[in-house]
Amino acid sequence: MTPATKSQQSPQGDSPPPGESARTPRRPQPRSSRRALVDISTRLRPRDYVIAELLVDHQVLTTGQLTAMLFTSPTTCLHRLHALRQLGVVDRFLRHRPGLPEPLHWVPGLLATRLVALARNEKPPTPAVVYERKDRTMMRPDLGHLIGVNQFFTDLIGYTRSHPQYRLARWWPEPRTADAYGRRVHPDGHGVWNTPAGSVGFFLEHDTGLEKLPVLTGKLDGYRRLRREGGPHYPVLFWLPTRAREQNLHRRLADGPTPGLVVATAARDTINGHSPAGPIWRLYGNGRHRLHLADIPSHHATPGPLNPAAPTPEQDPLAALAEK
């Protein structure tokens, strides 16, 4: 037996590295984290690849969100997620909030991050980086905001399961969107909604009601600049917590300069069971008439340095289901 093999079999017996005290606690490494992708390849299904990509791209999703997109029941979803956790593909945590529901939150495990990085010809993160990312996600003070953003896009994908003529052709989180559009804008998310009549690109601003209205309207400056410098003609969607907040925002917009772009709003407390695809969107300057997401004016415009234009098939968040 070589020293390396012996070390792998008995990590507790390793001597501390130079400069590290023998008393320094060392984080135990789960057996699953030492597996290679080839060791579990026969146990992965196309849906598992989608789960890995969604978690890597969007950091955290709840059991309910993954069920709505990919499963027929929460029980089936939980069984598969627990199996993937045993393989080291995903991990989970629970945030205790007094008086509030406590859904399981799922994050990418070491093998999910490795799988996605290698598939994209990127360098996989180290185990230490993966552990830190998971802990940082769990301790995010704005975790509720992130879950809310992901819920918006989850609802759209859920809608397509019963309306297959529609498709969420692109779903980008804030960092990727900012990079793609020259850091002129920093929306909470960006999507392209394919419909039988065409496609609607949009930028999402998910509002929790904590920011003052001038802060919300001030975000439009970046979108105007992006449009002037060759960006797409996409609407800005304000996803608001209450109808009162929505009415106040429209009054604020009316008192200021003309937005110079399409602005649409919806209030989560009055959507009456509709998904974001439904007839819930009120255009600024268009009275109180409500539109479906598919009917909001949008145009990809000419591709350029600040405009990646229409989505490609591989940008579909469920592309792995079709590929495998």
N, C-alpha and C positions, 0 to 999 in steps of 0.2 A: 504493500500500500504506500503510495507516495504521500509526502507531507501535505500536498494540496488536497488530495482526496480525504485524508484524515481530518483536515481542517474543515472541509465542507460537511463531514458527517458529525463533527462535534464542535460547533461554533462556541459553545459555552466554555470550552477549554482553551480557546485562543489566548495567547498572551497579549497584553495591551500594546498598541502601536507606540512607537517612540513619542515621548512627550505627553502621553496620556496616563493618568494615574490608574493603578489597578482598581481603585475604588470607584472610578467613574462608571456610572451605569451605562450600559450599551443597549440600545433599542433592539428588542428581539425582532428577528426577521421571519415573517410567516413563511412556511414551506412553499406556498403558492407563488411567492415573489421570486423564488429561485427557478421556477419553471421557464422553459423556453416556449415560444409560440408554437413550434412544431410539436411540442409535447401535448398540446391541447387542441390542435387543429381539427382533429376528427370529432371533437365534441362541440365545436362552434357551428352555428347555423347563420344564414344570412341576416336574420333579425338581430343576432348578437353583434354583428359588425355594425349595424345601424346604431344599436345602443351605445357601443364604444365611441363611435364618431359623434353622436349627439352629446354625450357626457363630456368628451374632450373639448368640443367646440363651445358648449354652453355651461360648463362647469358643474351644474347641479340640476337635477330634476327629481320630482317626487314620484312616488309609486303611482299616484293618480294620473300624473302627466304621461308617464311611460305607458300606462294602461290605455289611455285615450288614444295614443298614437299607434300602438303596436300590438295590443292584446285584446282578448275578448272579455276578460274579467280580472279584477285585482288579485284574486287568488292565483290564477295562472301566472300573472305577472310576477308576483312575489316568489313563487316557486322557482321561476327561471332566474330571477335576480339573485336569489340565495345560492343557486347552483353556480352562477357566474362569479359570485363572491368567493366561493370555495376554490374556484380555479384561479383567483387573483385578477379577474378582469374588471370587476367593479368593487366598490366599497360603499359603506353607508354610515349615516349618523342621524341622531335624533336631537333636536333642539327643544328643550323643555321651556315652555312658555305658559305661566300660570293662567288658567282659565281659557286656554286656546287649544285647538286640535293639535295633535303631535304627529304629523305625517313623517314617514321615513324619507330622508333625503339621500339620493344616490349620487356618487361621484366616481370619476374614473379611477380604476386601480392601476397598478404598475403595468400589467399586460395590456390594458386598453390604451394607455398612453404610448406604449411601445408599438403596438399594432398600428395605430393611426399615424404615428410619426414615420415609421418605416414605409407605410403605404404611400405617404406623401413625399418620400425621399428627403426626410428631415432627420436630424440627429435626435434619438430618443432622450428624454430627460433622465437624470440619474434617480435612483430610488429615493435619495434624500430630498430631491426637488419635488417628487411626486407626493411624498409624505407631507412636506410643508404646504403644498398647494391644497391638499385635502384639509389640513388643519386651518389654513387661512380662510377657506370657503366656509367651514363650520363657524368660524368666529367673526365672519363679516357682519358689521353693524347694519348693513343694508341688504342682508340676505332676503328679507321679505320683498324688497324691491326687485331683486334679481329673479326671484321665483315668480313675481307678478309679470315681469317681462316675458319670461319663458312660457308662462301660462297663456299669454296672448297668442304666441305662435303655435303652442300645443293645441289650442282650440281650433286654429285654422286647419292644422293637419287632421285633427279629429273630424272636422266638418267634411273633409275630402273622402273619408271612409264611407260616408253615406251619400256623397255627391261626387262620384268619380270623374265627372267632367271638369272639376276644378282641381287645382294643384298648387301647393306652395312650392314654387320652383326655386326659390332661394331664401335662405334664412341665415343672416349674418349677425353676430353679436357686435357690441359697440367697438371693441378694439379692431376687429377686421374691417368694419364699415369705415371707421376713421382712417385707417390706412388706405383703403381702396379709393377714398374720396379726398386724398391729399390733406387729411386732418383739418379740412375746412369745417367739418361738422362732426358732432359726437352724439348721435342719437343713441337711444337705448337698444335699438335694433333696426335692421333693414330687411325687407322682404320683397319678393316679386310674386304676385298672386295671378296665376294663369287661369283664364276663364274661356268659355266657348267663344266669346266675342273679342278676345285679345288678352292683354296682361296689364296689370296695375303694379308698378313699383311704388314703394312708399318708405318713408322714414318714420319710425315710431318714437314718440315721447311718452313714456309711461309715468304718469303723475300720481303721487301718493297724497297730495294735498299739503305737503310740508313746505314747499317752496312758495315764495310770494309770487303773485301774478306777473309783476314786472320781470322777474327772472325767467318765467315761462316765455313771455313774448320776446324777451331779449334773445332767446335762442334762435329766433327767426333770422337774425342778422347773418349768421353763418350760412344758413340755407340760401339766402339771397345772394351772398357772395359766391357760393358754389354755382348757382345758376348763371350768374354773370360770367364766370370764368370757364364755362363749358361743361358744367355738370348736367345731370339729367333733370327733366321736368317732372319730378316726383312730388306728390303731396306730402305734407307733414301731418301726421295723425297724432292728435293729443288724446290719450286714453286716460280719462279723468275719473276720480272716485265717485263724484256725485253730480246730479243735475244742477244743483246750485253753483257748484264750482264751474261747471260748463257755461252757465249763463253769465257768470261774472267774467269769465275769460272772453266771451264774445263781446261784452261791453268794453272790456279793456282793449281789445283789438279795434273796436270802432272808434275809440278815443285817440288812438295812435295813428301813425302813418299807415298807408295801405300796405298790407303784407307783401304784395308783389309776387305771390306764389299761392298755390292751392293749400288751404288749411282746412282740415276736417276734424271734428270733435265727436266724442261719444262718452256717455257717463255709465260707469259699470253698475250703478245702483238702479238703473231704469231700463236695462236692455231686455228685460222680460224673457230670459231664457235664450235669447239669440246669441250666436257666436259672433266674433268680430267680422265674419263674412256677411252678416245679416243686414237688414235695413235700419241701421242704428246711427249712421254717420251724418252729421250736420255740417254742411259746407259754410264757411264764413262768407257772408254776403249773399247767401241763398235762402234767407228766411229760416223757417223751422222745418222745412221739408227734409226727410231723412232718406239717405241713399244706401244701397248695398255697397260693400267694398268694391265690387266689380264695376260699379258705375261712377266711381270717383275719377275725375280727369287725371290722366297720367301719360307721360311719353318718355321713352328711353332716350330720345335725342341722338346726336351723333357721338359715336364712341371716341374717346380721347384720353389724355393723361388723367383727367378728373372724372371720367365716365366709363366704367367697365361695361355699360350698356346691358343688353339682354342676357339673361342667365344661360349658361351652358348646361347640358344634361348632367354632368358630374357635380354641379352645384346643388342639385336637388337633394334635400336632407335625407331622403329615403332612397337615394340612388343605389346603395349597396343591395337593396332588395331585388333590384332589377338586374344587377351585374352578376350575382352569384347563382 
